[in-house]
Amino acid sequence: MQVQMAALGEINERSGDPGADKLSNIYWEHTFEPEIRGGLNLGEGSQLYSDFSMIYSAMLGHDPSGITFRGHPHSSRDDYAPYPDFKEWMMAEQMHIGWKSGKLFEALGQDAIDFSAGSQDYKLGTGLLLANGTDDGGFRGSYWIGSRTVFVNTLIARINFKGLKFEGFYLENNPRNPENRKRYTGMNMEYNYKDIVNVGFSYINDDHYGGSLTAVTDAYDFRLDFKPLPHELPGLSISTEYVYQLNNKLTDVDPNNPTLYWYGDMGEKSISGGFGQIEYRFSETPWQPTLSYRYAYMQRGFDFMNFGFKTWGTWFQGEINGEFIFDNTDLITNTTRLVLSPTESVTVNLIYLNYQLDDPAVWSVSSSDYGNEVDLVADWAVSDAVDIAAGIETFIPNKGGKQVFGGGNEMWIQTMVYASFKF
């Protein structure tokens, strides 16, 4: 059983956008997830396993994304109208069965083969493309907590052998808007060498079976993480990911809703995105500071698929803009992050993000210079069962950001308190 709750406060939300008058300065979210897991031991240590959970989620107020008021104009469903102040929803989350091999294939190693099917989590690499299969928010209540993550109707096969990982998968997402339904068919290969080098390649086909709002994409994903000087500078690490996409449909702007995306039939074209990051951990220094810089670039029309949370700033790029404004498309970010560990249980994150728009015309603005965000977030692992986080975030719009927010030019300030309890 996990209980999560969060309270957020906004000052000058959406930087003074005149359209933000119906949103809430303070709002509350909570979720409850009871879970049952089971296993049946078979010969040679192999096992049948299962997992089932439900999530009840609720929100009091209206978050800055505007989902609860803006709705989804391309859907015929009535429940995308403005919602009341209190919104709640209950639905199944984990609901899958699987089998793992144990020592059945002893030459391959423990649990070298794993098959599973149903509603379950799946994350590819850092979660740049595939991580969060289910939408929260809107009529589903809690949005910021993001407790719902599973893909539905999945089939996943895994083989692990001496540092090699092979995966084949079929996944379906579970969006708020049924016209945003996607199904992903693909494969993933990774090789890890003594935790010094990890290289990965994935192929993903994104099928738009739900309707006209999604792209038909063939994506080729290349990933590399390595420590260039593992003995001389063990704290230095470099990571990069490059995604090459062939899109049969491209993102175009809806002229009536310039901050919403829809897909126009514009023929086939190649699009790319990805990131490069360098990080250094000063392990012998008090508080063990870790300093990193990341450059991320997603072209206009980049199919952001179902990205998800890895850590603060990844891949919701910013606790203000990444959570409530941007998907990872038509976006260039420069991110600098400092992480401090004053104690074993407390971690402090200071994150600076600079945002540029790849094609400002998508947002019906003239400048690509969107603005700058600074996030200060602290995590406290009180015990194995209790986690607390608190933060304050600020965003200052530049010329492009002021135009996006209808002339709003004020500093957007957000405060956050979060708690998680496991029983």
PyMOL commands that set and color helices and strands:
alter all, ss='L'
color gray80, all
select helices_A, chain A and resi 13-16+18-20+43-45+67-70+78-80+138-140+178-180+321-324+360-363+399-404
alter helices_A, ss='H'
color red, helices_A
select strands_A, chain A and resi 2-11+26-33+35-41+47-60+86-100+113-120+151-161+164-172+183-193+197-207+217-226+236-247+250-254+257-264+269-281+290-298+331-343+346-357+369-381+386-397+412-422
alter strands_A, ss='S'
color yellow, strands_A
deselect
rebuild
show_as cartoon
